[in-house]
Amino acid sequence: MRVVIADDHPTILAGIEALLGPAPRLQVVGRASSVDELLALLSTTPCEAVVTDFAMPGGRNADGHAGLAGARQRIR
């Protein structure tokens, strides 16, 4: 399963990637540190799942429910 991870804290991103990395059926195919980065990444990177922080500050796109709705539209 191809997975994209997103969080505004670099340590959390690294920790999630370290936890998912050894899983034989999971492949981290992208990392984002904002909702804008996540939505841009999902427009170009096919994946089956996104692991994301619910509330990331800043950016042009809303976070929370609106950010998840935007991400959901882009998952291929």
ZAMARGU-4260 file (C-alpha; in steps of 0.2 Angstrom, whole numbers, plus 5000, padded with zeros to 4 digits):
<rodrens>
0) 5000/5000/5000 | 5007/5017/4995 | 5006/5030/5009 | 5008/5048/5010 | 5011/5056/5028
5) 5009/5074/5033 | 5012/5084/5049 | 5019/5101/5053 | 5032/5094/5065 | 5047/5086/5057
10) 5050/5074/5072 | 5032/5067/5070 | 5035/5065/5052 | 5051/5056/5055 | 5043/5045/5068
15) 5028/5040/5057 | 5040/5036/5043 | 5051/5025/5055 | 5036/5016/5061 | 5028/5013/5044
20) 5045/5010/5035 | 5048/4992/5040 | 5030/4986/5037 | 5032/4974/5022 | 5016/4980/5013
25) 5018/4998/5016 | 5028/5011/5006 | 5029/5029/5011 | 5029/5038/4994 | 5028/5056/5000
30) 5029/5068/5015 | 5021/5085/5017 | 5023/5098/5031 | 5007/5108/5027 | 4990/5106/5020
35) 4995/5115/5004 | 5010/5103/5002 | 4999/5088/5005 | 4986/5093/4992 | 5000/5097/4979
40) 5008/5081/4983 | 4992/5071/4981 | 4989/5079/4964 | 5005/5071/4958 | 5008/5056/4969
45) 4996/5041/4968 | 4993/5033/4985 | 4980/5022/4994 | 4981/5030/5011 | 4986/5047/5020
50) 4991/5048/5038 | 4990/5066/5043 | 4989/5079/5057 | 4971/5085/5058 | 4976/5103/5062
55) 4991/5111/5053 | 4994/5130/5054 | 4996/5141/5039 | 4993/5139/5021 | 4980/5144/5008
60) 4970/5129/5010 | 4960/5125/5026 | 4965/5111/5038 | 4954/5100/5048 | 4938/5094/5039
65) 4940/5105/5024 | 4958/5099/5022 | 4953/5081/5023 | 4940/5084/5010 | 4952/5091/4998
70) 4964/5077/5001 | 4951/5064/4999 | 4947/5071/4982 | 4965/5069/4976 | 4969/5051/4982
75) 4970/5040/4967
</rodrens>
